[in-house]
Amino acid sequence: MLKHVVFFKFKGGIGEAEIEDLEKGLAALSSAIPEILSYEFGRDVVRSERSYDLALVSSFKDLESMQLYQKHPEHQVVLKKVNELCESVLAVDYISK
């Protein structure tokens, strides 16, 4: 199983409504994209200097399944929002044992 972990750092001045809109888009992906096996996300609660604002953890059967997810039109819509709202995005993809 492939785990896909993403951290999002919002640009300064991004409002609550914009973040909620992104979260709605993220929430819709698990039912729209059949390759997603598990999918969860949430906002940081610690808010330390090194914290990112939002994290996403998803699971896929394999790398090919994740690549289909990444190319999916619904994911592309959400990715556009991410690019508009975030100053930094980090990702790690690994095989879980």
N, C-alpha and C positions, 0 to 999 in steps of 0.2 A: 504494500500500500504506500502511496506517495502522499506525504503531508506538505501542504503549501501554507506557509506562514508569512503574513504581510503586516508591516507596521506603517502607519500613516501619520505624518506631521502636518497639521493644517497651517496655511499661511496666516499671518496676523490679520485680524479684521474679519475673519470668516464668521458669519452669524449662525445662531442656533438653527434657524430655518434651513439654511444651506446644508448643515450637517445632518439634520433630520431627513432631508430629501435624499442625501447620499445613503443614509441608513435604510431608507425604504427601498432604494434601488438594490442595495446589497441583499436585503432580506428576500427580494423577489427572485434572485438568481437560483437559489436551491431548487425551486419548483420549475424553473424555466429550462434548466440545463441538466439533462439526465446523467451526465458523467459525474456529477457531484455526489459523493457518497455521504459526506458529512460536511457541515458548514456552520460556523458560528463566528460572531464578531462582537466586540464591545469596546466601550470607551475606557481609557485609563482612569483609575480612581486615585492613584498615588500623586500624580502630577508633580513628580520631582523634576529637577533640571534635566536629567537624562531621559525622561519619559517621552514616548511618542503618544499621540492623542487617541489613536484607535488601532485595534489589532484585529486581524482576521486569521482564522485557522480553518482550513478545509482539507478534505481527504479525497483522493482519487485512486482508481484501480492501479494506474500506472502513468508514466510520463505522457504517453500518447493521449490518454483520457484528459489529462490536465491541459495539454496543448489544444485539444478540441474545445474545452471550456474557454481558454484564453481567446480563441478565434470566434467564439459564438457571438452573434449580433447583440444579444442582451448584455453580455459582458462588455462589449465595446462601448455601449451607451454609458455604463457605469464607469468604465475606465476614463472616458472623456470627462466626467464629473470629477473623478479623482485628480486628473491632471489640472483641472481648473482650481480645485480647492487646496491642493497639497504643495508644500514647498519641498517635501522629501518623502520618499516611499522606499522602504527596505523590504526585501523578501529573502526567504530561505526555503528551499525545496529539498526534502530528504525522504529517503525510504525508511519507513518505520519498521521496527523489528518486534 
